[in-house]
Amino acid sequence: MSYFDSVPQAPADGILKLSVMSKADTNSKKVDLGVGAYRTDEGKPWVLPVVRKAEQRMAQDPAANHEYLTVGGLPALTNGAQTLIFGGDSAALKEKRVYTIQTISGTGANMVGAVFLKQFKRPDDAAVYISKPTWGNHRSIFQTAGHEVREYRYCDYQTLGLDIDGMLADLRAAPRAQIVVLHACAHNPTGIDPTPAQWAQIADVMQERGHFPFFDCAYQGFATGDVDRDAFAIRLFVDRGFELLVAESFAKNMGLYGERTGCLHAVVADPARVAAVSSQLNRLSRATISTAAAYGAKVAGTVLQDPELYSEWQQNMGEMSGRIMEMRRALRQRLEKLQTPGDWSHVTSQIGMFSFTGLSAAQVQRLREEFHMYLTDDGRISVAGLNSGNVDYVAMAIDAVVRAG
């Protein structure tokens, strides 16, 4: 008899399982299209040049130390992150209606926000609505925090574009004052983003129904190369007067994957409520991680606060997003040249790191077994895994499985 006899086996995480399978495959033609991290055209991880400069500056600082940060995090990071997300001319910032706490990347921001809302949501039986599909961890995070999780339609599986009518209908049909998780840009896993006009429609329905927005922003600047364009939806909702939460990650746009650097932002209507909200977020953070990690925060804070480094960071993000866009064009061109059955325009109309190909689970399985290509069961590929050396092979393999049906 064990104390742990009642503990069931948890279902395997699809992404982590895929990574293990890929690493175990030694075939020279292997292509890993599952990893959610940027790769160069040589297929290598890339440390941003601006990050190298920030690290060198930190190493040369005689006052550098490894002391604990305060519970709220490093001000250079949290203040810089506020300006990045909301804009330097944000009324919410000027009116001191925003509190930002440093978190363990975007995942930690989602979890802190989820636990906070479980304790203080109104009504207390409000469900959390996530897009269908969404990032695989969203459901787990909000369920673990104790929320009921429901879905709203998002992807049109026929066109592989946005099902805006279905999304709006589901948000209208939901009970009043529900929590709605929205991807700020570069939707994961589809790469399908609403247009500015569609975002305005979404905001209209959210206001009509009194829903609470929870934005997840993991790709600001990485999606289009323009941090302001990628923050459009968040700023629109703030300008509309919404109270909301924003989970922010610096994993993708600064390449600080393993440093786990992120923030959670809370926007309130009344500045007098900031003190209470911040105290509760600090309490939750203290109870889970005590204080946030310092190294990545110092790197990101250095970049965000130095005009010269910030400008170089914009260039680095432009290079990453530019290569992703070029790989999208290359894959589409090759599929169309092969006359692969179907319409492949969605490859270039989607945006960001991921593309929802429309491939079936059976086709994905064949790609793994016969072509040593690793992508998720739902047909999502990481475009960052494509390069000039493998895009022809990838197109040929997709063409083969599509023709086979």
C-alpha positions in Angstrom: 0.0 0.0 0.0 1.4 3.4 -1.1 0.2 6.8 -0.1 0.3 7.6 -3.8 -1.8 4.6 -5.0 -4.7 6.9 -5.9 -2.6 9.1 -8.2 -3.5 8.3 -11.8 -1.1 8.6 -14.7 -1.4 12.1 -16.3 -1.9 12.2 -20.1 1.3 12.9 -22.0 1.9 16.4 -23.2 1.7 16.3 -27.0 4.5 18.8 -27.6 6.9 17.3 -25.2 6.2 13.8 -26.5 6.9 15.0 -30.0 10.2 16.6 -29.0 11.3 13.3 -27.4 10.4 11.4 -30.6 12.3 13.9 -32.8 15.4 13.8 -30.7 15.4 10.0 -30.8 15.3 10.0 -34.6 18.8 9.9 -36.1 17.8 9.9 -39.8 19.7 12.5 -41.7 16.6 13.8 -43.4 14.8 14.5 -40.1 12.9 17.8 -40.0 11.6 19.0 -36.6 8.6 21.2 -37.3 7.2 20.9 -33.7 9.6 23.0 -31.7 8.2 26.4 -30.7 11.5 28.3 -30.9 13.2 30.4 -33.5 15.9 28.8 -35.7 18.3 30.3 -38.2 18.4 29.3 -41.8 21.1 26.8 -40.7 18.6 25.3 -38.3 20.4 26.5 -35.2 19.2 28.4 -32.1 19.9 32.1 -32.3 21.0 34.4 -29.5 19.9 37.8 -30.5 22.9 40.2 -31.0 21.2 42.7 -28.8 20.9 40.1 -26.0 24.6 39.4 -26.3 25.4 43.1 -25.9 23.1 43.4 -22.9 24.8 40.4 -21.3 28.2 41.9 -21.9 27.2 45.1 -20.3 25.8 43.3 -17.3 29.0 41.2 -17.0 31.1 44.4 -17.0 29.0 46.1 -14.3 31.1 46.1 -11.0 27.9 46.6 -9.0 26.2 43.4 -10.5 25.0 40.9 -8.0 22.7 37.9 -7.5 20.5 39.3 -4.8 16.7 38.6 -4.7 14.4 40.8 -6.7 11.5 42.4 -4.9 8.2 40.5 -5.0 6.9 42.5 -7.9 9.9 42.0 -10.0 12.6 44.1 -11.6 11.2 47.7 -12.3 13.4 48.0 -15.4 11.5 45.1 -16.8 8.0 45.7 -15.5 8.0 49.4 -16.4 9.5 48.7 -19.8 7.0 46.0 -20.4 4.1 48.3 -19.6 5.2 50.8 -22.2 5.8 48.0 -24.7 2.3 46.5 -24.3 0.2 49.6 -23.8 2.2 52.3 -25.7 4.0 55.4 -24.4 0.9 57.5 -24.8 -1.4 55.1 -23.0 -4.1 56.9 -21.0 -4.2 53.9 -18.6 -0.6 54.3 -17.8 -0.8 58.1 -17.4 -3.8 57.6 -15.1 -1.9 54.9 -13.1 -4.5 52.3 -13.7 -2.0 49.5 -14.5 -0.2 47.1 -12.3 2.5 44.8 -13.6 4.1 41.9 -11.8 7.1 39.9 -13.1 6.3 36.2 -13.8 7.9 32.9 -14.9 7.4 33.8 -18.6 4.0 33.7 -20.2 3.0 30.4 -18.7 3.6 31.8 -15.2 1.6 34.9 -16.1 -1.3 32.8 -17.3 -1.3 30.7 -14.1 -1.0 33.7 -11.7 -3.8 35.4 -13.6 -5.9 32.2 -13.6 -5.5 31.7 -9.8 -6.2 35.4 -9.2 -9.4 35.2 -11.2 -10.5 32.0 -9.5 -10.4 33.8 -6.2 -12.0 37.1 -7.3 -14.0 36.7 -10.5 -17.5 38.1 -10.7 -19.7 36.1 -10.9 -17.9 33.4 -9.0 -19.2 30.7 -11.3 -17.9 32.4 -14.5 -16.3 30.0 -16.9 -13.2 30.6 -18.9 -13.7 30.5 -22.7 -10.7 29.5 -24.9 -10.5 29.4 -28.6 -11.0 26.2 -30.6 -8.1 25.4 -31.1 -5.7 27.1 -28.7 -2.3 26.7 -27.2 -2.3 23.2 -25.6 -1.4 24.6 -22.1 -4.3 27.0 -21.8 -6.9 24.4 -20.9 -4.5 22.7 -18.4 -3.7 26.0 -16.7 -7.2 27.2 -16.2 -8.5 23.8 -15.2 -5.7 23.4 -12.7 -6.6 26.8 -11.2 -10.2 25.4 -10.7 -12.1 27.0 -13.6 -14.7 25.4 -15.8 -13.2 25.7 -19.3 -15.4 26.1 -22.4 -14.6 26.8 -26.1 -15.6 29.3 -28.7 -15.3 28.7 -32.4 -12.2 30.3 -33.9 -10.7 28.3 -36.9 -12.8 27.7 -40.0 -11.5 24.2 -40.8 -12.6 24.4 -44.4 -10.8 27.7 -45.3 -8.2 27.6 -42.5 -9.1 31.2 -41.9 -11.0 32.9 -39.0 -14.5 31.8 -38.3 -15.5 35.2 -37.2 -19.2 34.6 -37.4 -18.9 31.5 -35.3 -16.7 33.2 -32.8 -19.1 36.2 -32.4 -22.1 33.9 -32.1 -20.5 31.8 -29.4 -19.4 34.9 -27.4 -23.0 36.3 -27.7 -24.5 33.0 -26.6 -22.3 32.7 -23.6 -23.8 33.8 -20.2 -23.0 37.3 -19.3 -19.6 38.2 -17.6 -17.5 35.2 -18.7 -13.7 35.3 -18.9 -12.5 35.1 -22.5 -8.9 34.2 -23.3 -7.7 36.0 -26.5 -4.4 35.7 -28.4 -3.1 39.2 -28.9 -1.3 38.3 -32.1 0.2 35.3 -34.0 -2.5 32.9 -32.7 -1.1 29.6 -31.5 -1.6 27.1 -33.1 -3.3 28.4 -36.2 -1.4 31.6 -37.1 -4.9 33.1 -37.8 -5.4 36.6 -36.5 -8.5 38.9 -36.7 -8.2 42.0 -38.8 -8.5 45.4 -37.0 -12.1 45.5 -38.1 -12.8 42.1 -36.7 -11.1 43.0 -33.5 -13.5 45.9 -33.2 -16.5 43.5 -33.7 -15.1 41.2 -31.0 -14.7 44.1 -28.6 -18.3 45.2 -29.4 -19.7 41.8 -28.5 -17.5 41.5 -25.4 -18.8 44.9 -24.2 -22.4 44.0 -24.9 -22.1 40.8 -22.9 -19.9 42.1 -20.1 -17.1 39.6 -20.7 -13.7 39.9 -19.1 -10.8 39.8 -21.6 -7.6 37.9 -20.7 -5.0 38.5 -23.4 -2.1 36.1 -23.9 0.7 37.9 -25.7 3.7 35.7 -26.5 4.7 37.1 -29.9 4.7 40.9 -29.8 7.2 42.1 -32.4 7.9 38.6 -33.5 4.7 38.3 -35.4 5.0 41.2 -37.8 8.3 42.8 -36.8 6.2 45.8 -35.5 5.6 45.9 -31.7 2.8 48.5 -32.1 1.0 46.6 -34.8 1.2 43.4 -32.7 -0.3 45.2 -29.7 -3.2 46.6 -31.6 -5.9 44.4 -30.1 -4.8 45.0 -26.5 -4.6 48.8 -26.9 -8.0 48.8 -28.7 -9.6 47.0 -25.7 -7.9 49.3 -23.2 -9.1 52.4 -25.2 -12.6 51.0 -25.1 -12.5 51.0 -21.3 -12.2 47.3 -20.6 -10.7 46.1 -17.4 -8.4 43.2 -18.3 -5.4 41.0 -17.8 -2.5 40.5 -20.2 0.0 37.7 -19.9 3.3 38.7 -21.7 6.3 36.6 -22.6 9.8 37.5 -23.7 10.7 34.0 -24.7 10.1 34.4 -28.5 10.7 38.1 -29.1 14.0 38.2 -27.2 14.9 34.6 -27.5 15.0 34.2 -23.7 13.3 30.8 -23.8 15.1 29.1 -20.9 15.3 32.3 -18.8 11.5 32.3 -18.3 11.0 36.0 -18.4 7.5 37.5 -18.5 4.9 39.7 -16.9 1.3 39.8 -15.9 -0.5 43.2 -16.4 -3.7 44.1 -14.7 -5.7 47.1 -16.1 -8.3 48.5 -13.7 -11.0 51.2 -14.3 -10.3 53.0 -11.0 -6.7 53.9 -9.9 -7.9 53.4 -6.3 -8.2 49.7 -6.9 -4.6 49.2 -8.0 -3.4 48.9 -4.4 -5.7 46.0 -3.6 -5.1 44.2 -7.0 -1.3 44.5 -6.7 -1.3 43.3 -3.1 -3.2 40.1 -4.1 -1.0 39.4 -7.2 2.1 39.9 -5.0 0.7 37.5 -2.4 0.1 34.9 -5.1 3.5 35.3 -6.5 5.1 35.2 -3.1 3.3 31.9 -2.3 4.4 30.2 -5.6 7.8 31.5 -6.6 8.7 33.9 -3.7 10.5 36.3 -6.0 11.0 36.2 -9.7 14.1 35.1 -11.6 16.6 37.9 -12.1 18.9 37.1 -15.0 16.5 37.2 -17.9 14.7 40.1 -16.3 18.0 42.1 -16.2 18.7 41.2 -19.9 15.2 42.3 -21.0 15.2 45.3 -18.7 18.5 46.5 -20.1 17.2 46.3 -23.7 13.9 47.9 -22.9 15.4 50.9 -21.1 18.3 51.7 -23.4 17.2 53.5 -26.6 20.2 52.3 -28.7 19.7 48.6 -27.6 15.9 49.0 -28.0 16.4 50.1 -31.6 18.7 47.2 -32.3 16.1 44.9 -30.8 13.6 46.1 -33.3 16.0 45.2 -36.1 16.6 41.8 -34.6 12.9 41.1 -34.4 12.5 42.3 -38.0 15.1 39.8 -39.1 13.3 36.9 -37.3 9.8 37.8 -38.5 11.2 38.4 -42.0 12.8 35.0 -42.2 9.5 33.4 -41.0 7.6 35.2 -43.7 10.1 34.2 -46.4 9.7 30.6 -45.4 6.0 30.8 -45.6 6.3 32.2 -49.1 8.8 29.5 -50.1 6.6 26.6 -48.8 3.5 27.9 -50.6 5.4 28.5 -53.8 6.8 25.0 -53.8 3.5 23.4 -53.0 1.8 25.3 -55.8 4.6 24.5 -58.2 4.1 20.8 -57.4 0.3 21.4 -57.9 -0.4 19.8 -54.6 -4.1 19.3 -54.3 -5.9 22.1 -52.4 -5.6 25.8 -51.8 -2.3 26.7 -50.0 -2.9 30.4 -49.7 -3.5 30.0 -46.0 0.3 29.4 -45.5 1.0 33.0 -46.3 -2.2 34.6 -44.9 -1.5 33.1 -41.5 1.1 34.8 -39.4 3.7 34.2 -36.7 5.7 31.1 -35.8 3.0 28.5 -36.5 1.0 27.5 -39.5 -2.2 25.3 -39.4 -1.7 23.2 -42.5 -5.0 21.4 -42.6 -3.2 18.0 -42.7 -5.1 15.1 -41.0 -3.8 13.1 -38.1 -3.3 10.1 -40.5 -1.2 12.3 -42.9 0.8 13.6 -40.0 1.5 10.1 -38.8 2.7 9.1 -42.3 5.0 12.2 -42.4 6.6 11.0 -39.2 7.0 7.4 -40.2 8.0 7.7 -43.8 9.6 11.2 -44.1 10.9 11.7 -40.6 9.0 15.0 -40.3 7.7 15.9 -36.8 4.7 18.1 -36.4 1.7 18.0 -34.1 -1.2 15.7 -34.6 -3.5 18.6 -35.5 -1.3 19.5 -38.5 0.4 22.5 -36.9 4.0 23.2 -38.1 6.5 25.6 -36.6 7.6 27.6 -39.7 10.8 28.4 -37.8 11.8 24.8 -38.5 11.8 25.4 -42.2 15.0 26.6 -44.0 16.5 26.8 -47.5 18.0 23.4 -47.0 14.8 21.5 -46.1 11.8 23.4 -47.6 11.9 21.5 -50.9 11.9 18.2 -49.0 9.1 19.3 -46.8 7.0 20.4 -49.7 7.7 17.1 -51.5 6.7 15.1 -48.4 3.4 17.1 -47.9 2.6 16.7 -51.6 3.0 12.9 -51.3 0.8 12.4 -48.3 -1.9 14.8 -49.6 -2.0 13.0 -52.9 -2.3 9.7 -51.1 -5.3 11.0 -49.2 
